[in-house]
Amino acid sequence: MEMYCGMAVEDIVRYGHDGLRKPADKVGKFDDGVRALIARMFEVMKEASGLGLAANQVGVPLQVLTYDLGEGPHALVNPKIVKRKGELTGVEGCLSVPGIQGEVPRAEEIIVKGMDENGKPVRVHAKEMLARVLQHEIDHLQGCLFIDRADPETLYEVHKHDEDIEEDLSVESGEAAG
């Protein structure tokens, strides 16, 4: 596998890029190339202040996602949702669809199987926000964007000024901005 070094926030592909609409390929062999991809995705996700990132968002059509909800970054390779429970609707945005947010229904609780950032098989039991982030990123790996699942009536544009206010409010309330 090719080594994926040198990615930056500018490398996040935007809405309209063909790679966002194509299902990603399964990773066949967990090797140094996959490790390098995960390491760079951790960096790009952090630089972009994102909660999650899918490999196809940085132009790599592989089933790899990263996430960090404030407890340190993690990765899932070849993730598959094997169980869903309940439903919650919440506001989502996306690094590949900047400036747009909307309400998206998601399972409240999920179980995901895959490999972790070390290539070891894992089973992740995710609830609420983690469940939402993982479902969002797994959708990316299947060529689906949050705007496809959002209630069209709830989609709205977020202006830079609004983002600054939201960030100020989240810092004051102790929440992580993302």
Rosetta constraint file for C-alpha pairs under 8 A:
AtomPair CA 1 CA 31 HARMONIC 7.50 0.50
AtomPair CA 1 CA 32 HARMONIC 7.87 0.50
AtomPair CA 1 CA 33 HARMONIC 5.31 0.50
AtomPair CA 1 CA 34 HARMONIC 7.50 0.50
AtomPair CA 2 CA 33 HARMONIC 5.69 0.50
AtomPair CA 3 CA 32 HARMONIC 7.42 0.50
AtomPair CA 3 CA 33 HARMONIC 4.53 0.50
AtomPair CA 3 CA 34 HARMONIC 7.62 0.50
AtomPair CA 3 CA 36 HARMONIC 6.19 0.50
AtomPair CA 3 CA 37 HARMONIC 6.96 0.50
AtomPair CA 4 CA 33 HARMONIC 6.67 0.50
AtomPair CA 4 CA 36 HARMONIC 5.96 0.50
AtomPair CA 4 CA 37 HARMONIC 5.12 0.50
AtomPair CA 4 CA 40 HARMONIC 7.31 0.50
AtomPair CA 5 CA 36 HARMONIC 6.66 0.50
AtomPair CA 5 CA 37 HARMONIC 7.04 0.50
AtomPair CA 5 CA 40 HARMONIC 6.44 0.50
AtomPair CA 6 CA 40 HARMONIC 7.43 0.50
AtomPair CA 7 CA 11 HARMONIC 5.99 0.50
AtomPair CA 7 CA 40 HARMONIC 6.30 0.50
AtomPair CA 7 CA 41 HARMONIC 7.78 0.50
AtomPair CA 7 CA 44 HARMONIC 6.93 0.50
AtomPair CA 7 CA 58 HARMONIC 7.64 0.50
AtomPair CA 8 CA 12 HARMONIC 7.50 0.50
AtomPair CA 8 CA 43 HARMONIC 7.87 0.50
AtomPair CA 8 CA 44 HARMONIC 5.58 0.50
AtomPair CA 8 CA 47 HARMONIC 7.96 0.50
AtomPair CA 9 CA 44 HARMONIC 5.34 0.50
AtomPair CA 9 CA 45 HARMONIC 7.72 0.50
AtomPair CA 9 CA 47 HARMONIC 6.45 0.50
AtomPair CA 9 CA 48 HARMONIC 5.98 0.50
AtomPair CA 11 CA 58 HARMONIC 5.63 0.50
AtomPair CA 11 CA 59 HARMONIC 7.64 0.50
AtomPair CA 12 CA 57 HARMONIC 5.44 0.50
AtomPair CA 12 CA 58 HARMONIC 4.69 0.50
AtomPair CA 12 CA 59 HARMONIC 7.42 0.50
AtomPair CA 12 CA 95 HARMONIC 7.29 0.50
AtomPair CA 12 CA 96 HARMONIC 6.51 0.50
AtomPair CA 13 CA 17 HARMONIC 6.37 0.50
AtomPair CA 13 CA 20 HARMONIC 7.78 0.50
AtomPair CA 13 CA 57 HARMONIC 5.31 0.50
AtomPair CA 13 CA 58 HARMONIC 5.77 0.50
AtomPair CA 13 CA 59 HARMONIC 6.55 0.50
AtomPair CA 13 CA 96 HARMONIC 5.81 0.50
AtomPair CA 14 CA 57 HARMONIC 7.71 0.50
AtomPair CA 14 CA 95 HARMONIC 7.68 0.50
AtomPair CA 14 CA 96 HARMONIC 4.30 0.50
AtomPair CA 14 CA 97 HARMONIC 5.97 0.50
AtomPair CA 14 CA 98 HARMONIC 7.78 0.50
AtomPair CA 15 CA 20 HARMONIC 7.28 0.50
AtomPair CA 15 CA 96 HARMONIC 5.64 0.50
AtomPair CA 15 CA 97 HARMONIC 5.37 0.50
AtomPair CA 16 CA 20 HARMONIC 7.61 0.50
AtomPair CA 17 CA 21 HARMONIC 7.72 0.50
AtomPair CA 18 CA 22 HARMONIC 6.89 0.50
AtomPair CA 19 CA 56 HARMONIC 6.19 0.50
AtomPair CA 19 CA 57 HARMONIC 7.70 0.50
AtomPair CA 19 CA 59 HARMONIC 6.49 0.50
AtomPair CA 19 CA 61 HARMONIC 7.08 0.50
AtomPair CA 19 CA 143 HARMONIC 7.75 0.50
AtomPair CA 20 CA 56 HARMONIC 6.23 0.50
AtomPair CA 20 CA 57 HARMONIC 6.62 0.50
AtomPair CA 20 CA 140 HARMONIC 6.74 0.50
AtomPair CA 20 CA 143 HARMONIC 5.46 0.50
AtomPair CA 20 CA 144 HARMONIC 7.39 0.50
AtomPair CA 20 CA 145 HARMONIC 7.71 0.50
AtomPair CA 21 CA 140 HARMONIC 7.93 0.50
AtomPair CA 21 CA 142 HARMONIC 7.63 0.50
AtomPair CA 21 CA 143 HARMONIC 3.98 0.50
AtomPair CA 21 CA 144 HARMONIC 6.26 0.50
AtomPair CA 21 CA 145 HARMONIC 7.96 0.50
AtomPair CA 22 CA 141 HARMONIC 7.87 0.50
AtomPair CA 22 CA 142 HARMONIC 6.71 0.50
AtomPair CA 22 CA 143 HARMONIC 4.62 0.50
AtomPair CA 23 CA 61 HARMONIC 7.55 0.50
AtomPair CA 23 CA 140 HARMONIC 7.84 0.50
AtomPair CA 23 CA 141 HARMONIC 5.58 0.50
AtomPair CA 23 CA 142 HARMONIC 4.19 0.50
AtomPair CA 23 CA 143 HARMONIC 4.76 0.50
AtomPair CA 24 CA 56 HARMONIC 6.86 0.50
AtomPair CA 24 CA 61 HARMONIC 4.57 0.50
AtomPair CA 24 CA 62 HARMONIC 4.76 0.50
AtomPair CA 24 CA 63 HARMONIC 5.39 0.50
AtomPair CA 24 CA 141 HARMONIC 5.17 0.50
AtomPair CA 24 CA 142 HARMONIC 6.26 0.50
AtomPair CA 24 CA 143 HARMONIC 7.40 0.50
AtomPair CA 25 CA 61 HARMONIC 5.97 0.50
AtomPair CA 25 CA 62 HARMONIC 4.74 0.50
AtomPair CA 25 CA 63 HARMONIC 5.80 0.50
AtomPair CA 26 CA 62 HARMONIC 5.91 0.50
AtomPair CA 26 CA 63 HARMONIC 5.24 0.50
AtomPair CA 26 CA 78 HARMONIC 5.76 0.50
AtomPair CA 27 CA 62 HARMONIC 6.16 0.50
AtomPair CA 27 CA 63 HARMONIC 6.22 0.50
AtomPair CA 27 CA 64 HARMONIC 7.84 0.50
AtomPair CA 27 CA 77 HARMONIC 7.06 0.50
AtomPair CA 27 CA 78 HARMONIC 6.40 0.50
AtomPair CA 30 CA 34 HARMONIC 5.93 0.50
AtomPair CA 30 CA 35 HARMONIC 7.63 0.50
AtomPair CA 30 CA 119 HARMONIC 5.95 0.50
AtomPair CA 31 CA 35 HARMONIC 6.40 0.50
AtomPair CA 32 CA 36 HARMONIC 6.03 0.50
AtomPair CA 33 CA 37 HARMONIC 6.14 0.50
AtomPair CA 34 CA 38 HARMONIC 6.18 0.50
AtomPair CA 35 CA 39 HARMONIC 6.20 0.50
AtomPair CA 35 CA 117 HARMONIC 7.13 0.50
AtomPair CA 35 CA 118 HARMONIC 7.71 0.50
AtomPair CA 36 CA 40 HARMONIC 6.24 0.50
AtomPair CA 37 CA 41 HARMONIC 6.06 0.50
AtomPair CA 38 CA 42 HARMONIC 6.14 0.50
AtomPair CA 38 CA 64 HARMONIC 7.59 0.50
AtomPair CA 38 CA 65 HARMONIC 7.89 0.50
AtomPair CA 38 CA 66 HARMONIC 7.14 0.50
AtomPair CA 38 CA 75 HARMONIC 6.91 0.50
AtomPair CA 38 CA 117 HARMONIC 7.03 0.50
AtomPair CA 39 CA 43 HARMONIC 6.53 0.50
AtomPair CA 40 CA 44 HARMONIC 6.14 0.50
AtomPair CA 41 CA 45 HARMONIC 5.87 0.50
AtomPair CA 41 CA 53 HARMONIC 7.02 0.50
AtomPair CA 41 CA 55 HARMONIC 7.39 0.50
AtomPair CA 41 CA 66 HARMONIC 6.72 0.50
AtomPair CA 42 CA 46 HARMONIC 6.15 0.50
AtomPair CA 42 CA 66 HARMONIC 6.53 0.50
AtomPair CA 42 CA 67 HARMONIC 7.84 0.50
AtomPair CA 42 CA 73 HARMONIC 6.58 0.50
AtomPair CA 43 CA 47 HARMONIC 6.08 0.50
AtomPair CA 44 CA 48 HARMONIC 6.04 0.50
AtomPair CA 45 CA 49 HARMONIC 6.06 0.50
AtomPair CA 45 CA 50 HARMONIC 5.09 0.50
AtomPair CA 45 CA 51 HARMONIC 7.10 0.50
AtomPair CA 45 CA 52 HARMONIC 6.57 0.50
AtomPair CA 45 CA 53 HARMONIC 6.14 0.50
AtomPair CA 45 CA 66 HARMONIC 7.78 0.50
AtomPair CA 45 CA 67 HARMONIC 7.84 0.50
AtomPair CA 46 CA 50 HARMONIC 6.23 0.50
AtomPair CA 48 CA 95 HARMONIC 7.65 0.50
AtomPair CA 49 CA 177 HARMONIC 7.20 0.50
AtomPair CA 49 CA 178 HARMONIC 5.28 0.50
AtomPair CA 50 CA 68 HARMONIC 7.94 0.50
AtomPair CA 50 CA 95 HARMONIC 7.07 0.50
AtomPair CA 50 CA 178 HARMONIC 4.98 0.50
AtomPair CA 51 CA 67 HARMONIC 5.48 0.50
AtomPair CA 51 CA 68 HARMONIC 5.29 0.50
AtomPair CA 51 CA 69 HARMONIC 5.88 0.50
AtomPair CA 51 CA 133 HARMONIC 7.03 0.50
AtomPair CA 51 CA 178 HARMONIC 5.76 0.50
AtomPair CA 52 CA 65 HARMONIC 7.16 0.50
AtomPair CA 52 CA 66 HARMONIC 5.44 0.50
AtomPair CA 52 CA 67 HARMONIC 4.05 0.50
AtomPair CA 52 CA 68 HARMONIC 6.41 0.50
AtomPair CA 52 CA 133 HARMONIC 6.36 0.50
AtomPair CA 52 CA 134 HARMONIC 7.65 0.50
AtomPair CA 52 CA 137 HARMONIC 6.62 0.50
AtomPair CA 53 CA 57 HARMONIC 6.74 0.50
AtomPair CA 53 CA 65 HARMONIC 5.60 0.50
AtomPair CA 53 CA 66 HARMONIC 5.26 0.50
AtomPair CA 53 CA 67 HARMONIC 6.43 0.50
AtomPair CA 53 CA 137 HARMONIC 6.35 0.50
AtomPair CA 54 CA 58 HARMONIC 7.40 0.50
AtomPair CA 54 CA 63 HARMONIC 7.65 0.50
AtomPair CA 54 CA 64 HARMONIC 6.02 0.50
AtomPair CA 54 CA 65 HARMONIC 4.30 0.50
AtomPair CA 54 CA 66 HARMONIC 6.47 0.50
AtomPair CA 54 CA 137 HARMONIC 5.56 0.50
AtomPair CA 54 CA 138 HARMONIC 7.56 0.50
AtomPair CA 54 CA 140 HARMONIC 6.31 0.50
AtomPair CA 54 CA 141 HARMONIC 6.52 0.50
AtomPair CA 55 CA 59 HARMONIC 6.61 0.50
AtomPair CA 55 CA 60 HARMONIC 5.13 0.50
AtomPair CA 55 CA 61 HARMONIC 6.33 0.50
AtomPair CA 55 CA 62 HARMONIC 6.01 0.50
AtomPair CA 55 CA 63 HARMONIC 6.78 0.50
AtomPair CA 55 CA 64 HARMONIC 5.38 0.50
AtomPair CA 55 CA 65 HARMONIC 5.94 0.50
AtomPair CA 55 CA 141 HARMONIC 7.61 0.50
AtomPair CA 56 CA 60 HARMONIC 4.66 0.50
AtomPair CA 56 CA 61 HARMONIC 4.82 0.50
AtomPair CA 56 CA 62 HARMONIC 6.62 0.50
AtomPair CA 56 CA 140 HARMONIC 7.25 0.50
AtomPair CA 56 CA 141 HARMONIC 6.72 0.50
AtomPair CA 57 CA 96 HARMONIC 6.69 0.50
AtomPair CA 57 CA 140 HARMONIC 7.73 0.50
AtomPair CA 61 CA 141 HARMONIC 7.95 0.50
AtomPair CA 62 CA 141 HARMONIC 7.56 0.50
AtomPair CA 63 CA 77 HARMONIC 5.79 0.50
AtomPair CA 63 CA 78 HARMONIC 4.95 0.50
AtomPair CA 63 CA 79 HARMONIC 7.06 0.50
AtomPair CA 63 CA 141 HARMONIC 5.85 0.50
AtomPair CA 64 CA 75 HARMONIC 7.09 0.50
AtomPair CA 64 CA 76 HARMONIC 5.82 0.50
AtomPair CA 64 CA 77 HARMONIC 4.51 0.50
AtomPair CA 64 CA 78 HARMONIC 6.25 0.50
AtomPair CA 64 CA 79 HARMONIC 7.54 0.50
AtomPair CA 64 CA 141 HARMONIC 7.71 0.50
AtomPair CA 65 CA 75 HARMONIC 5.55 0.50
AtomPair CA 65 CA 76 HARMONIC 5.38 0.50
AtomPair CA 65 CA 77 HARMONIC 6.56 0.50
AtomPair CA 65 CA 137 HARMONIC 6.46 0.50
AtomPair CA 65 CA 138 HARMONIC 7.52 0.50
AtomPair CA 66 CA 73 HARMONIC 6.89 0.50
AtomPair CA 66 CA 74 HARMONIC 5.61 0.50
AtomPair CA 66 CA 75 HARMONIC 4.21 0.50
AtomPair CA 66 CA 76 HARMONIC 6.41 0.50
AtomPair CA 67 CA 73 HARMONIC 5.66 0.50
AtomPair CA 67 CA 74 HARMONIC 5.47 0.50
AtomPair CA 67 CA 75 HARMONIC 6.32 0.50
AtomPair CA 67 CA 133 HARMONIC 7.53 0.50
AtomPair CA 67 CA 134 HARMONIC 7.74 0.50
AtomPair CA 68 CA 72 HARMONIC 5.58 0.50
AtomPair CA 68 CA 73 HARMONIC 4.47 0.50
AtomPair CA 68 CA 74 HARMONIC 6.32 0.50
AtomPair CA 69 CA 73 HARMONIC 7.75 0.50
AtomPair CA 69 CA 130 HARMONIC 7.27 0.50
AtomPair CA 69 CA 176 HARMONIC 7.90 0.50
AtomPair CA 70 CA 176 HARMONIC 7.30 0.50
AtomPair CA 74 CA 116 HARMONIC 7.20 0.50
AtomPair CA 74 CA 117 HARMONIC 6.44 0.50
AtomPair CA 75 CA 115 HARMONIC 7.95 0.50
AtomPair CA 75 CA 116 HARMONIC 5.46 0.50
AtomPair CA 75 CA 117 HARMONIC 4.91 0.50
AtomPair CA 76 CA 114 HARMONIC 5.97 0.50
AtomPair CA 76 CA 115 HARMONIC 5.46 0.50
AtomPair CA 76 CA 116 HARMONIC 4.89 0.50
AtomPair CA 76 CA 117 HARMONIC 6.41 0.50
AtomPair CA 77 CA 114 HARMONIC 5.60 0.50
AtomPair CA 77 CA 115 HARMONIC 4.92 0.50
AtomPair CA 77 CA 116 HARMONIC 6.28 0.50
AtomPair CA 77 CA 117 HARMONIC 7.42 0.50
AtomPair CA 77 CA 119 HARMONIC 7.75 0.50
AtomPair CA 78 CA 114 HARMONIC 5.27 0.50
AtomPair CA 78 CA 115 HARMONIC 6.70 0.50
AtomPair CA 79 CA 112 HARMONIC 6.26 0.50
AtomPair CA 79 CA 113 HARMONIC 5.60 0.50
AtomPair CA 79 CA 114 HARMONIC 4.43 0.50
AtomPair CA 79 CA 115 HARMONIC 7.22 0.50
AtomPair CA 79 CA 138 HARMONIC 7.02 0.50
AtomPair CA 80 CA 112 HARMONIC 5.36 0.50
AtomPair CA 80 CA 113 HARMONIC 5.32 0.50
AtomPair CA 80 CA 114 HARMONIC 6.36 0.50
AtomPair CA 80 CA 138 HARMONIC 7.70 0.50
AtomPair CA 81 CA 110 HARMONIC 6.75 0.50
AtomPair CA 81 CA 111 HARMONIC 5.80 0.50
AtomPair CA 81 CA 112 HARMONIC 4.35 0.50
AtomPair CA 81 CA 113 HARMONIC 6.48 0.50
AtomPair CA 82 CA 110 HARMONIC 7.49 0.50
AtomPair CA 82 CA 111 HARMONIC 5.68 0.50
AtomPair CA 82 CA 112 HARMONIC 5.76 0.50
AtomPair CA 82 CA 113 HARMONIC 6.87 0.50
AtomPair CA 83 CA 110 HARMONIC 5.36 0.50
AtomPair CA 83 CA 111 HARMONIC 5.09 0.50
AtomPair CA 83 CA 112 HARMONIC 7.31 0.50
AtomPair CA 84 CA 107 HARMONIC 5.85 0.50
AtomPair CA 84 CA 108 HARMONIC 7.57 0.50
AtomPair CA 84 CA 109 HARMONIC 5.83 0.50
AtomPair CA 84 CA 110 HARMONIC 4.49 0.50
AtomPair CA 84 CA 111 HARMONIC 6.76 0.50
AtomPair CA 85 CA 107 HARMONIC 5.75 0.50
AtomPair CA 85 CA 108 HARMONIC 6.02 0.50
AtomPair CA 85 CA 109 HARMONIC 5.07 0.50
AtomPair CA 85 CA 110 HARMONIC 6.26 0.50
AtomPair CA 86 CA 107 HARMONIC 5.35 0.50
AtomPair CA 86 CA 108 HARMONIC 5.01 0.50
AtomPair CA 86 CA 109 HARMONIC 6.48 0.50
AtomPair CA 87 CA 105 HARMONIC 6.53 0.50
AtomPair CA 87 CA 106 HARMONIC 5.49 0.50
AtomPair CA 87 CA 107 HARMONIC 4.28 0.50
AtomPair CA 87 CA 108 HARMONIC 4.74 0.50
AtomPair CA 87 CA 109 HARMONIC 7.84 0.50
AtomPair CA 88 CA 105 HARMONIC 5.59 0.50
AtomPair CA 88 CA 106 HARMONIC 5.55 0.50
AtomPair CA 88 CA 107 HARMONIC 6.17 0.50
AtomPair CA 88 CA 108 HARMONIC 5.41 0.50
AtomPair CA 88 CA 128 HARMONIC 7.85 0.50
AtomPair CA 89 CA 103 HARMONIC 6.17 0.50
AtomPair CA 89 CA 104 HARMONIC 5.30 0.50
AtomPair CA 89 CA 105 HARMONIC 4.03 0.50
AtomPair CA 89 CA 106 HARMONIC 6.14 0.50
AtomPair CA 90 CA 102 HARMONIC 7.95 0.50
AtomPair CA 90 CA 103 HARMONIC 5.12 0.50
AtomPair CA 90 CA 104 HARMONIC 5.53 0.50
AtomPair CA 90 CA 105 HARMONIC 6.51 0.50
AtomPair CA 90 CA 106 HARMONIC 7.88 0.50
AtomPair CA 91 CA 101 HARMONIC 6.51 0.50
AtomPair CA 91 CA 102 HARMONIC 5.22 0.50
AtomPair CA 91 CA 103 HARMONIC 4.31 0.50
AtomPair CA 91 CA 104 HARMONIC 6.20 0.50
AtomPair CA 92 CA 101 HARMONIC 5.47 0.50
AtomPair CA 92 CA 102 HARMONIC 5.61 0.50
AtomPair CA 92 CA 103 HARMONIC 6.22 0.50
AtomPair CA 92 CA 104 HARMONIC 6.62 0.50
AtomPair CA 92 CA 146 HARMONIC 7.23 0.50
AtomPair CA 93 CA 97 HARMONIC 7.15 0.50
AtomPair CA 93 CA 98 HARMONIC 7.31 0.50
AtomPair CA 93 CA 99 HARMONIC 7.71 0.50
AtomPair CA 93 CA 100 HARMONIC 6.08 0.50
AtomPair CA 93 CA 101 HARMONIC 4.56 0.50
AtomPair CA 93 CA 102 HARMONIC 6.86 0.50
AtomPair CA 93 CA 146 HARMONIC 7.46 0.50
AtomPair CA 94 CA 98 HARMONIC 6.08 0.50
AtomPair CA 94 CA 100 HARMONIC 7.60 0.50
AtomPair CA 94 CA 101 HARMONIC 7.69 0.50
AtomPair CA 94 CA 146 HARMONIC 7.50 0.50
AtomPair CA 99 CA 157 HARMONIC 5.46 0.50
AtomPair CA 99 CA 158 HARMONIC 4.78 0.50
AtomPair CA 99 CA 159 HARMONIC 6.43 0.50
AtomPair CA 99 CA 160 HARMONIC 7.84 0.50
AtomPair CA 100 CA 155 HARMONIC 6.74 0.50
AtomPair CA 100 CA 156 HARMONIC 5.66 0.50
AtomPair CA 100 CA 157 HARMONIC 4.61 0.50
AtomPair CA 100 CA 158 HARMONIC 5.73 0.50
AtomPair CA 101 CA 154 HARMONIC 7.94 0.50
AtomPair CA 101 CA 155 HARMONIC 5.57 0.50
AtomPair CA 101 CA 156 HARMONIC 5.56 0.50
AtomPair CA 101 CA 157 HARMONIC 6.47 0.50
AtomPair CA 101 CA 158 HARMONIC 6.91 0.50
AtomPair CA 102 CA 147 HARMONIC 7.30 0.50
AtomPair CA 102 CA 150 HARMONIC 5.86 0.50
AtomPair CA 102 CA 151 HARMONIC 7.07 0.50
AtomPair CA 102 CA 152 HARMONIC 7.69 0.50
AtomPair CA 102 CA 154 HARMONIC 5.04 0.50
AtomPair CA 102 CA 155 HARMONIC 4.16 0.50
AtomPair CA 102 CA 156 HARMONIC 6.26 0.50
AtomPair CA 103 CA 150 HARMONIC 5.37 0.50
AtomPair CA 103 CA 151 HARMONIC 6.10 0.50
AtomPair CA 103 CA 154 HARMONIC 5.75 0.50
AtomPair CA 103 CA 155 HARMONIC 7.03 0.50
AtomPair CA 104 CA 146 HARMONIC 7.05 0.50
AtomPair CA 104 CA 149 HARMONIC 5.96 0.50
AtomPair CA 104 CA 150 HARMONIC 4.39 0.50
AtomPair CA 104 CA 151 HARMONIC 6.52 0.50
AtomPair CA 105 CA 149 HARMONIC 7.38 0.50
AtomPair CA 105 CA 150 HARMONIC 7.18 0.50
AtomPair CA 106 CA 132 HARMONIC 6.25 0.50
AtomPair CA 106 CA 135 HARMONIC 7.37 0.50
AtomPair CA 107 CA 131 HARMONIC 7.15 0.50
AtomPair CA 107 CA 132 HARMONIC 7.31 0.50
AtomPair CA 108 CA 127 HARMONIC 5.85 0.50
AtomPair CA 108 CA 128 HARMONIC 5.18 0.50
AtomPair CA 108 CA 131 HARMONIC 6.47 0.50
AtomPair CA 108 CA 132 HARMONIC 7.39 0.50
AtomPair CA 109 CA 125 HARMONIC 7.50 0.50
AtomPair CA 109 CA 126 HARMONIC 5.69 0.50
AtomPair CA 109 CA 127 HARMONIC 4.35 0.50
AtomPair CA 109 CA 128 HARMONIC 6.27 0.50
AtomPair CA 109 CA 131 HARMONIC 5.79 0.50
AtomPair CA 110 CA 125 HARMONIC 6.03 0.50
AtomPair CA 110 CA 126 HARMONIC 5.36 0.50
AtomPair CA 110 CA 127 HARMONIC 6.53 0.50
AtomPair CA 110 CA 131 HARMONIC 5.95 0.50
AtomPair CA 111 CA 123 HARMONIC 6.73 0.50
AtomPair CA 111 CA 124 HARMONIC 5.55 0.50
AtomPair CA 111 CA 125 HARMONIC 4.57 0.50
AtomPair CA 111 CA 126 HARMONIC 6.17 0.50
AtomPair CA 112 CA 123 HARMONIC 5.59 0.50
AtomPair CA 112 CA 124 HARMONIC 5.10 0.50
AtomPair CA 112 CA 125 HARMONIC 6.63 0.50
AtomPair CA 112 CA 126 HARMONIC 7.80 0.50
AtomPair CA 113 CA 121 HARMONIC 7.47 0.50
AtomPair CA 113 CA 122 HARMONIC 5.79 0.50
AtomPair CA 113 CA 123 HARMONIC 4.52 0.50
AtomPair CA 113 CA 124 HARMONIC 6.44 0.50
AtomPair CA 114 CA 121 HARMONIC 5.75 0.50
AtomPair CA 114 CA 122 HARMONIC 5.53 0.50
AtomPair CA 114 CA 123 HARMONIC 6.65 0.50
AtomPair CA 115 CA 119 HARMONIC 5.21 0.50
AtomPair CA 115 CA 120 HARMONIC 5.09 0.50
AtomPair CA 115 CA 121 HARMONIC 4.31 0.50
AtomPair CA 115 CA 122 HARMONIC 5.35 0.50
AtomPair CA 116 CA 120 HARMONIC 5.46 0.50
AtomPair CA 116 CA 121 HARMONIC 6.39 0.50
AtomPair CA 116 CA 122 HARMONIC 6.11 0.50
AtomPair CA 126 CA 130 HARMONIC 5.50 0.50
AtomPair CA 126 CA 131 HARMONIC 4.72 0.50
AtomPair CA 127 CA 131 HARMONIC 4.84 0.50
AtomPair CA 127 CA 132 HARMONIC 7.83 0.50
AtomPair CA 128 CA 132 HARMONIC 6.18 0.50
AtomPair CA 129 CA 133 HARMONIC 6.15 0.50
AtomPair CA 130 CA 134 HARMONIC 6.11 0.50
AtomPair CA 131 CA 135 HARMONIC 6.10 0.50
AtomPair CA 132 CA 136 HARMONIC 6.11 0.50
AtomPair CA 133 CA 137 HARMONIC 6.24 0.50
AtomPair CA 134 CA 138 HARMONIC 5.97 0.50
AtomPair CA 135 CA 139 HARMONIC 6.01 0.50
AtomPair CA 136 CA 140 HARMONIC 6.54 0.50
AtomPair CA 136 CA 145 HARMONIC 7.63 0.50
AtomPair CA 136 CA 146 HARMONIC 6.67 0.50
AtomPair CA 137 CA 141 HARMONIC 6.54 0.50
AtomPair CA 138 CA 142 HARMONIC 6.50 0.50
AtomPair CA 139 CA 143 HARMONIC 6.35 0.50
AtomPair CA 139 CA 144 HARMONIC 4.94 0.50
AtomPair CA 139 CA 145 HARMONIC 6.50 0.50
AtomPair CA 139 CA 146 HARMONIC 7.82 0.50
AtomPair CA 140 CA 144 HARMONIC 5.16 0.50
AtomPair CA 140 CA 145 HARMONIC 5.94 0.50
AtomPair CA 144 CA 148 HARMONIC 6.62 0.50
AtomPair CA 145 CA 149 HARMONIC 7.22 0.50
AtomPair CA 146 CA 150 HARMONIC 6.01 0.50
AtomPair CA 147 CA 151 HARMONIC 7.99 0.50
AtomPair CA 147 CA 152 HARMONIC 7.67 0.50
AtomPair CA 147 CA 155 HARMONIC 7.72 0.50
AtomPair CA 150 CA 154 HARMONIC 7.23 0.50
AtomPair CA 150 CA 155 HARMONIC 7.15 0.50
AtomPair CA 151 CA 155 HARMONIC 7.00 0.50
AtomPair CA 158 CA 162 HARMONIC 6.08 0.50
AtomPair CA 158 CA 163 HARMONIC 6.72 0.50
AtomPair CA 159 CA 163 HARMONIC 6.41 0.50
AtomPair CA 160 CA 164 HARMONIC 6.30 0.50
AtomPair CA 161 CA 165 HARMONIC 6.41 0.50
AtomPair CA 162 CA 166 HARMONIC 6.14 0.50
AtomPair CA 163 CA 167 HARMONIC 6.00 0.50
AtomPair CA 164 CA 168 HARMONIC 6.15 0.50
AtomPair CA 165 CA 169 HARMONIC 6.19 0.50
AtomPair CA 166 CA 170 HARMONIC 6.09 0.50
AtomPair CA 166 CA 177 HARMONIC 7.96 0.50
AtomPair CA 167 CA 171 HARMONIC 6.11 0.50
AtomPair CA 167 CA 177 HARMONIC 5.75 0.50
AtomPair CA 168 CA 172 HARMONIC 6.21 0.50
AtomPair CA 169 CA 173 HARMONIC 6.15 0.50
AtomPair CA 170 CA 174 HARMONIC 5.92 0.50
AtomPair CA 170 CA 175 HARMONIC 4.82 0.50
AtomPair CA 170 CA 176 HARMONIC 6.38 0.50
AtomPair CA 170 CA 177 HARMONIC 6.06 0.50
AtomPair CA 171 CA 175 HARMONIC 5.91 0.50
AtomPair CA 171 CA 176 HARMONIC 6.85 0.50
AtomPair CA 171 CA 177 HARMONIC 7.27 0.50
